[in-house]
Amino acid sequence: MRLRLLSGVAGIACAVSLAACVVEPARPPRPEPMVEVVPAAPAPGYRWVKGHYRWEGNHWAWVRGHWVGG
């Protein structure tokens, strides 16, 4: 009787924990990086951060490269 109760509680605990699982659909592969023309630095001491793809919900979006001050 005790074993049966214990297995029932374990089964319920397992079902509850799996009910909260969210399975994210597989993402398509990241595209090849775009070719960017690097403009002249706005001032000495700036460095170029290359562009990259970022996942935006259901697609890859290109984030352009930009200069950052050092």
N, C-alpha and C positions, 0 to 999 in steps of 0.2 A: 504494500500500500504506500509506504513512504517513498520507495523508488519510483513508483508511478507518479506521485505528486511532484517529486523532484524533476522528473523528466518533462512533465507538463509545464512546470515553471520555467525550465530551461528553454523549452520550445517557444513559449510566449516571449521570453526575453530576447531570443534570437529573432523572432518575427518583428518585434518592436524595433530592435536595432537596425534591421535590414530595411524597414519601412522608411527610414530617414535617409537612405542612400540615394544619391543623385548621380546618375550616369551621364556624363557629358559626351555628346556625339564626337566621333573622331574628326579631327581637323584635317583639312587638305594640307598637303605639304607646302612649306613656305616657298614662295616664288624666288627666282634668282634676284639678287639685288639690282636695282636700277643704276644706270651709269649717270653720275652727276658731274656737272662741270663746277669745279670749286671756284667761286669768285675770289677776288682779292680780299685779303683781310681788312677789316674796317679800321684797325689800328694795330700798332705793335703789341705783342703780348697775347693776342687772341689765338685760339686753336680751333681747328675744324673738327666737328663731330659728324661722322659719316651718317648718311641716311640709313634707315632700317625699316623692316616690316613689323607691325604691331597687330596682334589679334584683336579685332573689334566685334565681339559678339558672334558673328557668323561669317566673317571674311577677313582676309589680310589687308591691312591699309598701310600705304607707304607713308613714313614720316620723313620729311625732307631733312637733309643735312643742314647744319647751321654753325655759325661762329659763336664761341663762348669766350668771355673775357677771363684772363688768367690772373 
